[in-house]
Amino acid sequence: MATAHISEMGIVFRRLNPLQQTPAWWDSVLNDLKAHHVPSLQKAGERLTTDGHHGIMYFTSSTVTADEAIPILKKHGVEVYDVRGEDEEK
């Protein structure tokens, strides 16, 4: 199962497994999140930055918010961890 850590800046998908997450699955998730290409952060045409094990989707004014992303990810079977504010001093 994929997991996702949600922060103020975006979503970090962990434990990516091409056998479990097909291109059609990714298209559906990214469409629901309203993900789009961020030219300064991603390769041409990509909506997700990946390194083979992790994927990053950045929040922008055109994407869903972090609060909206949580139920969307859960709907797609992603285990979600909300890490917003964990670095703030208490």
C-alpha positions as a Markdown table, in Angstrom:
| # | Residue | x | y | z |
|---|---|---|---|---|
| 1 | Met | 0.0 | 0.0 | 0.0 |
| 2 | Ala | 1.2 | 3.5 | -0.8 |
| 3 | Thr | 1.5 | 6.0 | 2.0 |
| 4 | Ala | 1.4 | 9.8 | 1.7 |
| 5 | His | 2.7 | 12.4 | 4.1 |
| 6 | Ile | 0.9 | 15.7 | 3.7 |
| 7 | Ser | 2.7 | 19.0 | 4.6 |
| 8 | Glu | 2.0 | 22.6 | 3.9 |
| 9 | Met | 4.0 | 22.4 | 0.6 |
| 10 | Gly | 2.5 | 19.2 | -0.8 |
| 11 | Ile | 2.3 | 15.5 | -0.7 |
| 12 | Val | 5.1 | 13.0 | -0.5 |
| 13 | Phe | 4.1 | 9.6 | -1.7 |
| 14 | Arg | 6.2 | 6.8 | -0.2 |
| 15 | Arg | 6.7 | 3.1 | -0.9 |
| 16 | Leu | 5.8 | 3.4 | -4.6 |
| 17 | Asn | 5.4 | 0.1 | -6.3 |
| 18 | Pro | 4.7 | 0.1 | -10.0 |
| 19 | Leu | 3.0 | -3.3 | -9.6 |
| 20 | Gln | 0.5 | -1.8 | -7.2 |
| 21 | Gln | 0.1 | 1.7 | -8.6 |
| 22 | Thr | -0.6 | 1.5 | -12.3 |
| 23 | Pro | -0.4 | 4.5 | -14.6 |
| 24 | Ala | -4.3 | 4.5 | -14.7 |
| 25 | Trp | -4.3 | 4.6 | -10.9 |
| 26 | Trp | -1.9 | 7.6 | -10.9 |
| 27 | Asp | -3.8 | 9.4 | -13.5 |
| 28 | Ser | -7.0 | 9.1 | -11.5 |
| 29 | Val | -5.3 | 10.2 | -8.2 |
| 30 | Leu | -3.5 | 13.2 | -9.8 |
| 31 | Asn | -6.7 | 14.2 | -11.7 |
| 32 | Asp | -8.7 | 14.1 | -8.4 |
| 33 | Leu | -6.0 | 16.2 | -6.7 |
| 34 | Lys | -6.0 | 18.7 | -9.7 |
| 35 | Ala | -2.2 | 18.1 | -10.0 |
| 36 | His | -0.5 | 20.0 | -12.8 |
| 37 | His | 3.0 | 20.6 | -14.1 |
| 38 | Val | 5.1 | 23.0 | -12.1 |
| 39 | Pro | 7.8 | 24.1 | -14.5 |
| 40 | Ser | 10.5 | 25.1 | -12.0 |
| 41 | Leu | 10.2 | 21.8 | -10.0 |
| 42 | Gln | 9.3 | 19.0 | -12.5 |
| 43 | Lys | 10.4 | 17.6 | -15.8 |
| 44 | Ala | 8.5 | 18.8 | -18.8 |
| 45 | Gly | 4.9 | 17.6 | -18.8 |
| 46 | Glu | 5.1 | 15.7 | -15.4 |
| 47 | Arg | 2.7 | 16.3 | -12.6 |
| 48 | Leu | 4.7 | 14.3 | -10.0 |
| 49 | Thr | 8.4 | 14.4 | -9.2 |
| 50 | Thr | 9.7 | 10.9 | -8.6 |
| 51 | Asp | 12.9 | 9.2 | -7.6 |
| 52 | Gly | 11.7 | 5.6 | -8.0 |
| 53 | His | 10.7 | 5.2 | -4.3 |
| 54 | His | 9.0 | 8.5 | -3.6 |
| 55 | Gly | 6.8 | 10.9 | -5.4 |
| 56 | Ile | 6.1 | 14.6 | -4.7 |
| 57 | Met | 3.1 | 16.6 | -5.7 |
| 58 | Tyr | 3.3 | 20.3 | -4.8 |
| 59 | Phe | 0.3 | 22.3 | -3.7 |
| 60 | Thr | -0.4 | 25.4 | -5.8 |
| 61 | Ser | -3.4 | 27.8 | -6.0 |
| 62 | Ser | -4.7 | 25.4 | -8.8 |
| 63 | Thr | -4.6 | 22.2 | -6.8 |
| 64 | Val | -6.8 | 21.0 | -4.0 |
| 65 | Thr | -5.8 | 22.1 | -0.5 |
| 66 | Ala | -4.2 | 19.8 | 2.0 |
| 67 | Asp | -7.5 | 19.4 | 3.8 |
| 68 | Glu | -9.2 | 18.4 | 0.6 |
| 69 | Ala | -6.4 | 16.0 | -0.4 |
| 70 | Ile | -6.8 | 13.7 | 2.7 |
| 71 | Pro | -10.2 | 12.2 | 1.8 |
| 72 | Ile | -9.3 | 12.0 | -1.9 |
| 73 | Leu | -6.1 | 10.0 | -1.0 |
| 74 | Lys | -8.0 | 7.7 | 1.4 |
| 75 | Lys | -10.6 | 7.1 | -1.3 |
| 76 | His | -7.8 | 5.8 | -3.5 |
| 77 | Gly | -6.6 | 3.5 | -0.7 |
| 78 | Val | -3.6 | 5.6 | 0.3 |
| 79 | Glu | -2.5 | 5.5 | 4.0 |
| 80 | Val | -2.3 | 9.2 | 4.9 |
| 81 | Tyr | -0.2 | 11.0 | 7.5 |
| 82 | Asp | -0.8 | 14.6 | 8.2 |
| 83 | Val | 2.6 | 16.1 | 9.2 |
| 84 | Arg | 1.6 | 19.8 | 8.9 |
| 85 | Gly | 3.0 | 21.8 | 11.8 |
| 86 | Glu | 5.2 | 19.0 | 13.1 |
| 87 | Asp | 8.3 | 21.3 | 12.7 |
| 88 | Glu | 6.8 | 24.2 | 14.6 |
| 89 | Glu | 8.1 | 25.0 | 18.1 |
| 90 | Lys | 5.7 | 24.3 | 20.9 |
